[in-house]
Amino acid sequence: MRIAYLDCFSGISGDMFLGALVDAGVSFELFEKTVADLNVGAKLERSKVTRAGLAATKLDVIVAGEKDMPRDEFWKSSGQWPVVSGQNQEAGDAAANNAPEPKTPAQDECEQQHRGPSHGVSSDPRPLTPGHSHHARNLSDILKIIAAANISERARQLANEIFLALATAEAKVHGAGLEDIHFHEVGAADAIVDVVCAAVGAEALGVERFFCSPLNVGSGTVACAHGAMPVPAPGTLELLKGAPIYSGDIQKELVTPTGAAIVKVLASSFGPRPTMRTEGVGYGAGTRDFDGHPNVLRISVGELATTNLDAILAREESIAILEANLDDLNPQLIGYIVDQAFAEGALEVFTTPVQMKKNRPGTVLTILVPPEHEARLRALIFRESSTLGVRVRHETRYALPRHYESVATRWGEVRIKVAGVNGSASQYAPEYEDCRRIAAEHHVPLKHVMQEAIRLYLDRQHG
């Protein structure tokens, strides 16, 4: 199996991913043609740079003759600092001071370390600065551009999923609807190039699976359009749910929202480098050059050393199993306990009907939990139930490799849980909560949402 492994020791952004792909052998001319066909007023520029002495390929998206700059540098160069008092207040101040016009809206949680502030995402549909005609594209506008692009159906689906992931994360962070999220003209052009080229390049690389290391997200705070935000920014953190992340010594944001969305959609799993025969290596450079820290994304391409993918991904782990017999408890309380157990970190909770002493019907409550949470869950059972005793045993379990992929249905994004057996994705199911939410919001039958999600997933698997 041909695979790619992403080393995110200095995070990931859209331009770093594109640079790493080109450095690993993907045609730069393919990207140039893709950008020209998109017709969004952008072009690509390629250069060779060094980062802490390590040679890498740098790709820049040029919009209106300008490259992006890190967000902190942008705010300094514009002579302004984010003002929190009211939406778009900082833009008005900038115009009043004749300062350079910012390219991000007030609710932007977008790229700043490797990308400047141009990947504008906002839940405010108004132009950024009064008197200027900055058209704002919403998600539907961008999906139409992708639909018209001269790319393969596989690349189109990937690009749709990446943009949908971005918009979904921003909508959740800002408490807005998907269609209330707007990508301002300059930011949308830049983001469209990054996302579509990432999808085209991932396909051109010719690998069956992407694997990813834990991600160094950086640390400190970042200047956003509405104040200083902790690293990782809220939108980025929402995208990285479920992925292993950590903070190092670099006091900058290292994972951008576009980079996080690319990883979310492409990566099959996260962890150490699998045993592989490396055939090619590429390095994509970020904008900043840190002392003693190569600010690059490394991609390794090669053959998996075994055909048994499960042997690589399967985890052997210790679990605690807590059980209690309940024969005098209101069943409504049992449902509450199940919900609380999941909230307290349980891996699985289930009940079994049994016949107990004096021929009374009862319920066995079983909770699977990581050993470090055992005491907390045991206390929960004693506190919330009527049992006088809890049985505990420790066992080893082997978990089949599983991961989430996303499909873009006509109603919104649905996650698909995929489990592998003997290296193939033989088990898959749409995430119930995603389907239930969509069915309720759009007033469509739940079964139709689930059927549509499965159809899209299978269509993608079969090309």
C-alpha positions as CSV (number, residue, x, y, z in Angstrom):
1,M,0.0,0.0,0.0
2,R,1.4,3.4,-1.0
3,I,1.0,5.9,1.8
4,A,2.1,9.4,2.8
5,Y,3.1,10.5,6.3
6,L,2.9,14.1,7.4
7,D,5.4,15.3,10.0
8,C,3.7,18.2,11.7
9,F,6.5,19.1,14.2
10,S,6.1,22.7,13.1
11,G,2.4,22.6,12.5
12,I,0.7,22.8,9.1
13,S,-0.9,25.4,6.8
14,G,-2.4,25.3,3.4
15,D,0.7,26.8,1.7
16,M,3.1,24.5,3.6
17,F,1.1,21.5,2.4
18,L,1.3,22.7,-1.2
19,G,5.0,23.3,-0.9
20,A,5.6,19.9,0.6
21,L,3.6,18.3,-2.3
22,V,5.6,20.1,-4.9
23,D,8.9,19.2,-3.1
24,A,7.8,15.6,-3.1
25,G,7.2,15.5,-6.8
26,V,3.8,16.9,-7.6
27,S,3.9,19.1,-10.7
28,F,4.0,22.8,-10.0
29,E,2.5,23.3,-13.5
30,L,-0.5,21.3,-12.4
31,F,-1.1,23.7,-9.6
32,E,-0.6,26.7,-11.9
33,K,-3.1,25.3,-14.4
34,T,-5.6,24.6,-11.5
35,V,-5.3,28.2,-10.3
36,A,-5.7,29.7,-13.7
37,D,-8.8,27.6,-14.3
38,L,-10.4,28.7,-11.1
39,N,-10.3,32.3,-12.4
40,V,-10.5,33.9,-8.9
41,G,-7.8,36.6,-9.5
42,A,-4.9,34.7,-7.9
43,K,-1.7,33.1,-9.0
44,L,1.1,31.0,-7.5
45,E,4.7,31.8,-6.9
46,R,7.3,29.2,-6.1
47,S,10.7,29.7,-4.5
48,K,13.4,27.7,-2.7
49,V,14.2,28.8,0.8
50,T,15.9,27.6,4.0
51,R,14.3,27.3,7.4
52,A,16.9,26.9,10.2
53,G,19.3,25.6,7.6
54,L,16.8,23.1,6.0
55,A,16.0,23.5,2.3
56,A,12.3,23.7,1.5
57,T,9.9,24.7,-1.2
58,K,7.8,27.9,-0.5
59,L,4.6,28.4,-2.3
60,D,2.8,31.8,-2.1
61,V,-0.6,32.7,-3.3
62,I,-0.5,36.1,-4.9
63,V,-3.8,38.1,-4.8
64,A,-3.9,41.7,-6.2
65,G,-0.1,41.6,-6.4
66,E,0.4,41.0,-2.7
67,K,1.6,38.0,-0.7
68,D,0.1,37.3,2.7
69,M,1.9,38.1,5.9
70,P,1.6,36.7,9.4
71,R,-1.4,38.3,11.2
72,D,0.7,39.8,14.0
73,E,2.9,41.5,11.5
74,F,-0.1,42.7,9.6
75,W,-1.6,44.4,12.6
76,K,1.7,46.1,13.5
77,S,2.3,47.3,9.9
78,S,-1.3,48.7,9.7
79,G,-0.7,50.8,12.9
80,Q,-3.7,49.4,14.6
81,W,-4.7,46.9,17.2
82,P,-7.9,45.0,17.4
83,V,-10.7,46.9,19.1
84,V,-13.3,44.7,20.8
85,S,-16.0,47.4,21.2
86,G,-18.4,46.4,18.4
87,Q,-18.2,44.4,15.3
88,N,-16.0,45.8,12.5
89,Q,-15.0,48.7,14.8
90,E,-11.4,48.2,14.0
91,A,-12.1,48.5,10.2
92,G,-13.7,51.9,10.8
93,D,-10.8,53.1,12.9
94,A,-8.4,52.0,10.1
95,A,-10.3,54.0,7.5
96,A,-10.4,57.0,9.8
97,N,-6.6,56.8,10.3
98,N,-5.9,56.2,6.6
99,A,-4.3,53.0,7.6
100,P,-4.0,50.0,5.2
101,E,-7.3,48.2,5.0
102,P,-7.3,44.9,6.9
103,K,-8.3,41.8,4.9
104,T,-10.1,39.9,7.7
105,P,-13.6,40.5,9.1
106,A,-14.4,41.0,12.8
107,Q,-15.0,37.4,13.6
108,D,-12.1,35.9,11.8
109,E,-10.4,32.9,13.4
110,C,-8.2,32.3,10.4
111,E,-4.7,31.8,9.4
112,Q,-1.9,33.9,10.8
113,Q,1.4,32.1,11.2
114,H,2.2,30.7,7.8
115,R,-0.7,32.6,6.2
116,G,-1.6,36.2,6.7
117,P,-4.9,37.6,7.7
118,S,-6.4,37.2,4.2
119,H,-8.3,33.9,4.8
120,G,-11.3,36.0,5.9
121,V,-14.1,34.1,7.6
122,S,-17.0,36.0,9.1
123,S,-20.5,35.6,10.2
124,D,-21.1,39.3,9.3
125,P,-22.2,39.7,5.7
126,R,-21.4,43.4,5.5
127,P,-18.4,44.8,3.6
128,L,-15.3,45.0,5.7
129,T,-14.8,48.7,5.4
130,P,-17.5,51.3,4.8
131,G,-17.3,52.7,1.3
132,H,-15.4,49.7,-0.1
133,S,-16.9,47.0,-2.3
134,H,-15.4,43.9,-0.9
135,H,-17.7,41.2,-2.1
136,A,-18.2,38.4,0.5
137,R,-18.6,34.8,-0.8
138,N,-20.6,32.4,1.3
139,L,-20.1,28.7,1.4
140,S,-22.6,28.1,-1.5
141,D,-20.7,30.6,-3.7
142,I,-17.5,28.8,-3.1
143,L,-19.0,25.4,-3.7
144,K,-20.3,26.6,-7.0
145,I,-16.8,27.7,-8.0
146,I,-15.4,24.3,-7.0
147,A,-18.2,22.6,-9.0
148,A,-17.2,24.5,-12.1
149,A,-13.5,23.8,-11.7
150,N,-11.8,21.6,-14.2
151,I,-10.7,18.9,-11.7
152,S,-11.6,15.3,-11.1
153,E,-14.7,14.3,-9.1
154,R,-12.5,12.9,-6.3
155,A,-10.6,16.2,-6.0
156,R,-13.8,18.1,-6.1
157,Q,-15.3,16.0,-3.3
158,L,-12.2,16.5,-1.2
159,A,-12.2,20.3,-1.7
160,N,-15.9,20.5,-0.8
161,E,-15.3,18.5,2.4
162,I,-12.4,20.8,3.4
163,F,-14.4,24.0,2.9
164,L,-17.4,22.5,4.6
165,A,-15.2,21.5,7.6
166,L,-13.9,25.1,7.7
167,A,-17.3,26.7,7.6
168,T,-18.8,24.2,10.1
169,A,-16.1,24.9,12.6
170,E,-16.4,28.7,12.3
171,A,-20.2,28.4,12.5
172,K,-20.0,26.5,15.7
173,V,-17.4,28.8,17.2
174,H,-19.4,32.0,16.4
175,G,-22.9,30.5,17.0
176,A,-23.9,31.1,13.4
177,G,-25.5,29.1,10.6
178,L,-23.4,27.7,7.7
179,E,-24.8,30.2,5.2
180,D,-24.0,33.1,7.6
181,I,-20.3,32.4,7.4
182,H,-18.7,34.5,4.7
183,F,-15.3,34.4,3.1
184,H,-14.4,37.9,2.0
185,E,-13.2,38.4,-1.5
186,V,-9.4,38.4,-1.0
187,G,-9.5,35.8,1.7
188,A,-11.9,33.6,-0.4
189,A,-9.6,33.7,-3.4
190,D,-6.6,32.7,-1.3
191,A,-8.5,30.0,0.5
192,I,-10.0,28.5,-2.7
193,V,-6.5,28.2,-4.2
194,D,-5.1,26.5,-1.1
195,V,-8.0,24.1,-0.7
196,V,-8.5,23.2,-4.3
197,C,-4.8,22.7,-5.0
198,A,-4.5,20.6,-1.8
199,A,-7.2,18.3,-3.1
200,V,-5.7,18.1,-6.6
201,G,-2.2,17.6,-5.2
202,A,-3.3,14.9,-2.7
203,E,-4.8,13.0,-5.6
204,A,-1.8,13.6,-7.9
205,L,0.5,12.2,-5.2
206,G,-1.0,8.8,-5.9
207,V,-1.2,7.5,-2.3
208,E,-4.0,5.4,-0.8
209,R,-3.8,6.8,2.7
210,F,-2.4,9.8,4.5
211,F,-1.1,9.3,8.1
212,C,-0.3,12.2,10.3
213,S,2.0,12.8,13.4
214,P,0.7,14.6,16.5
215,L,0.5,18.3,15.6
216,N,2.5,21.0,17.2
217,V,0.0,23.8,17.5
218,G,2.4,26.4,19.0
219,S,1.5,28.5,22.1
220,G,0.9,31.9,23.4
221,T,-1.7,34.2,21.9
222,V,-2.5,35.6,18.5
223,A,-3.8,39.0,17.4
224,C,-7.2,38.5,15.8
225,A,-9.5,41.1,14.4
226,H,-11.4,41.3,17.6
227,G,-8.7,40.9,20.2
228,A,-6.0,38.5,21.4
229,M,-7.0,34.9,21.3
230,P,-5.3,31.9,22.8
231,V,-3.4,29.4,20.6
232,P,-4.8,27.3,19.0
233,A,-7.5,29.7,17.9
234,P,-11.1,28.5,18.6
235,G,-11.8,27.6,15.0
236,T,-8.6,25.6,14.7
237,L,-9.2,23.8,17.9
238,E,-12.7,22.9,16.8
239,L,-11.3,21.3,13.6
240,L,-8.6,19.4,15.6
241,K,-11.1,17.6,17.9
242,G,-10.0,14.0,18.2
243,A,-6.5,14.6,16.9
244,P,-3.4,14.5,19.2
245,I,-2.0,18.0,19.6
246,Y,0.7,19.6,21.8
247,S,2.4,22.9,22.4
248,G,6.2,23.5,22.1
249,D,8.4,26.4,22.8
250,I,7.4,28.5,19.8
251,Q,5.2,31.3,20.9
252,K,3.3,31.5,17.6
253,E,0.3,29.8,16.0
254,L,1.6,26.9,14.0
255,V,-1.5,25.2,12.8
256,T,-3.8,27.3,10.8
257,P,-7.5,26.6,10.2
258,T,-6.9,25.7,6.5
259,G,-4.1,23.3,7.6
260,A,-6.3,21.8,10.3
261,A,-9.2,21.3,7.8
262,I,-6.8,19.6,5.3
263,V,-5.6,17.2,8.0
264,K,-9.1,16.6,9.3
265,V,-10.3,15.4,5.9
266,L,-7.2,13.7,4.6
267,A,-5.6,11.9,7.5
268,S,-6.7,8.3,8.2
269,S,-5.1,8.2,11.6
270,F,-2.7,10.1,13.9
271,G,0.4,8.6,15.6
272,P,4.0,7.6,15.2
273,R,5.4,7.0,11.7
274,P,4.3,3.5,10.5
275,T,6.9,1.0,9.2
276,M,7.4,2.1,5.6
277,R,9.9,2.0,2.8
278,T,10.4,5.7,2.0
279,E,10.6,6.6,-1.7
280,G,10.3,10.3,-1.6
281,V,10.5,13.2,0.9
282,G,9.2,16.8,0.5
283,Y,9.6,19.9,2.7
284,G,7.1,22.8,2.5
285,A,8.2,26.0,4.2
286,G,6.2,28.4,6.4
287,T,6.6,32.1,6.1
288,R,8.6,32.6,9.4
289,D,12.1,31.4,10.0
290,F,12.7,30.5,13.6
291,D,16.1,30.2,15.2
292,G,17.0,26.6,15.8
293,H,13.5,25.3,14.7
294,P,12.9,24.4,11.0
295,N,9.5,25.9,10.2
296,V,8.6,23.3,7.6
297,L,6.1,20.5,7.0
298,R,7.7,17.2,6.0
299,I,5.9,14.7,3.9
300,S,7.3,11.2,3.3
301,V,5.9,9.0,0.5
302,G,6.4,5.2,0.2
303,E,5.2,1.7,0.6
304,L,3.7,0.4,3.8
305,A,6.0,-2.4,5.0
306,T,3.1,-4.7,5.7
307,T,-0.2,-5.4,4.0
308,N,-1.8,-5.9,7.4
309,L,-2.7,-2.3,8.2
310,D,-4.6,-3.3,11.3
311,A,-1.4,-4.7,12.8
312,I,0.0,-1.1,12.6
313,L,-3.0,0.8,13.8
314,A,-4.7,-1.6,16.3
315,R,-4.1,-0.5,19.9
316,E,-3.7,-2.8,22.8
317,E,-5.0,-0.9,25.9
318,S,-6.0,-1.6,29.5
319,I,-9.5,-0.8,30.5
320,A,-11.5,-1.0,33.7
321,I,-14.9,-2.6,33.7
322,L,-17.4,-1.4,36.3
323,E,-20.6,-3.3,36.9
324,A,-23.5,-2.9,39.3
325,N,-26.8,-4.8,39.7
326,L,-29.9,-2.5,39.9
327,D,-33.3,-3.9,40.9
328,D,-35.0,-1.1,42.8
329,L,-34.1,2.0,40.7
330,N,-36.4,4.1,38.5
331,P,-35.5,3.3,34.9
332,Q,-35.5,7.0,34.1
333,L,-32.5,7.4,36.5
334,I,-30.6,4.7,34.7
335,G,-30.8,6.7,31.4
336,Y,-29.5,9.7,33.3
337,I,-26.6,7.7,34.7
338,V,-25.7,6.4,31.2
339,D,-25.5,10.0,30.0
340,Q,-23.5,11.2,32.9
341,A,-21.0,8.3,32.5
342,F,-20.3,9.3,29.0
343,A,-19.8,12.8,30.1
344,E,-17.3,11.6,32.7
345,G,-15.1,9.9,30.2
346,A,-16.6,6.4,29.8
347,L,-15.6,4.5,26.7
348,E,-18.8,2.5,26.5
349,V,-21.9,2.1,28.7
350,F,-24.6,-0.5,28.3
351,T,-27.3,-2.3,30.3
352,T,-28.4,-5.9,30.4
353,P,-31.8,-7.1,31.7
354,V,-31.6,-9.9,34.2
355,Q,-33.8,-11.8,36.6
356,M,-32.6,-11.2,40.2
357,K,-33.4,-12.6,43.6
358,K,-37.0,-13.0,44.7
359,N,-37.8,-13.3,40.9
360,R,-37.5,-9.5,40.5
361,P,-36.5,-8.1,37.1
362,G,-33.3,-6.0,37.3
363,T,-30.6,-4.4,35.2
364,V,-26.9,-4.9,35.1
365,L,-25.2,-1.5,34.4
366,T,-21.8,-2.0,32.7
367,I,-19.3,0.8,32.2
368,L,-16.0,0.5,30.3
369,V,-13.6,3.2,31.3
370,P,-9.8,4.1,31.0
371,P,-8.1,3.0,34.3
372,E,-7.3,6.6,35.2
373,H,-11.1,7.4,35.3
374,E,-12.1,4.4,37.3
375,A,-12.5,6.2,40.7
376,R,-14.5,9.0,39.2
377,L,-17.0,6.6,37.5
378,R,-17.2,4.4,40.6
379,A,-18.2,7.5,42.6
380,L,-20.8,8.3,40.0
381,I,-22.4,4.9,40.3
382,F,-22.6,5.2,44.1
383,R,-23.8,8.8,44.0
384,E,-26.5,8.4,41.3
385,S,-27.8,4.8,41.7
386,S,-29.2,2.7,44.6
387,T,-26.5,0.0,44.5
388,L,-24.6,-1.0,47.5
389,G,-21.7,-2.4,45.6
390,V,-19.7,-2.0,42.4
391,R,-17.7,-4.8,40.8
392,V,-14.5,-3.8,39.1
393,R,-12.1,-5.9,36.9
394,H,-9.2,-4.9,34.7
395,E,-8.9,-6.3,31.2
396,T,-7.0,-5.8,28.0
397,R,-8.8,-4.9,24.8
398,Y,-7.7,-4.7,21.2
399,A,-9.4,-2.0,19.2
400,L,-9.9,-2.2,15.5
401,P,-8.5,0.8,13.8
402,R,-11.2,3.4,13.2
403,H,-11.3,6.9,11.9
404,Y,-13.7,9.5,10.8
405,E,-14.2,10.7,7.3
406,S,-16.6,13.4,6.2
407,V,-19.0,13.7,3.3
408,A,-20.7,16.8,2.1
409,T,-24.4,16.0,1.8
410,R,-26.9,18.5,0.3
411,W,-27.9,19.4,3.8
412,G,-24.5,19.7,5.5
413,E,-21.5,17.7,6.6
414,V,-21.9,14.2,8.0
415,R,-19.0,12.2,9.6
416,I,-18.6,8.6,8.7
417,K,-17.0,6.3,11.2
418,V,-14.8,3.8,9.3
419,A,-13.3,0.7,10.8
420,G,-10.7,-1.5,9.0
421,V,-10.3,-5.2,8.9
422,N,-7.2,-6.7,7.2
423,G,-6.3,-3.3,5.9
424,S,-9.6,-2.5,4.2
425,A,-12.4,-0.2,5.2
426,S,-15.0,-3.0,5.6
427,Q,-17.2,-1.3,8.3
428,Y,-18.6,2.1,8.0
429,A,-21.6,4.0,9.4
430,P,-22.8,7.6,9.4
431,E,-22.5,9.4,12.7
432,Y,-26.0,9.3,14.2
433,E,-25.8,12.7,16.0
434,D,-24.8,14.5,12.7
435,C,-27.7,12.8,10.8
436,R,-30.2,13.5,13.6
437,R,-29.3,17.2,13.7
438,I,-29.5,17.6,10.0
439,A,-32.9,15.8,9.9
440,A,-34.3,18.1,12.5
441,E,-32.9,21.3,11.0
442,H,-34.0,20.5,7.4
443,H,-37.2,18.6,8.2
444,V,-36.2,15.5,6.2
445,P,-36.5,11.9,7.2
446,L,-33.5,10.7,9.3
447,K,-33.2,7.5,7.1
448,H,-32.9,9.7,4.0
449,V,-30.0,11.6,5.5
450,M,-28.2,8.4,6.6
451,Q,-28.8,6.8,3.1
452,E,-27.4,9.8,1.4
453,A,-24.3,9.9,3.6
454,I,-23.6,6.3,2.9
455,R,-24.1,6.7,-0.8
456,L,-21.7,9.6,-1.0
457,Y,-19.1,7.7,1.0
458,L,-19.4,4.6,-1.2
459,D,-19.3,6.7,-4.4
460,R,-16.0,8.3,-3.2
461,Q,-14.5,4.9,-2.3
462,H,-15.3,3.5,-5.7
463,G,-14.0,6.6,-7.5
